[in-house]
Amino acid sequence: MTKQELPMSHQVVIEMMQAINFGRIEGMIMEAGRPNFYRPYRTVHSVKLTGEGHPPSKRPDGDFVLREAHVALSELMKGLPDGARLTIDIRHGLPFMAEAEIEQRHVA
């Protein structure tokens, strides 16, 4: 699977992760399996003080073969209910861990 095969909103998340490199995207609201960029969310940029990361090799058209972590994140986003808040921990421009906050309502 390549980046261009993903929904455009998922491609944008991958591009954001590459730009952040180390850090997090916090509180991204999901709707119909896609992030709603019109709702507030935060990006947290961490500074790595040692070592280097190696981003995936890009083709001339800007596309690239997705890593397993990219595909897993895309599948997670597709399965989240509307209103879920997604936080993505990013290392070397790749999703390392994701947390989904799902509001629960007690019905009496």
Summary of the structure (lengths in Angstrom):
residues: 108
radius of gyration: 14.5
end to end distance: 45.2
largest distance: 57.3
contacts: 276
relative contact order: 0.25
helix: 26%
strand: 30%
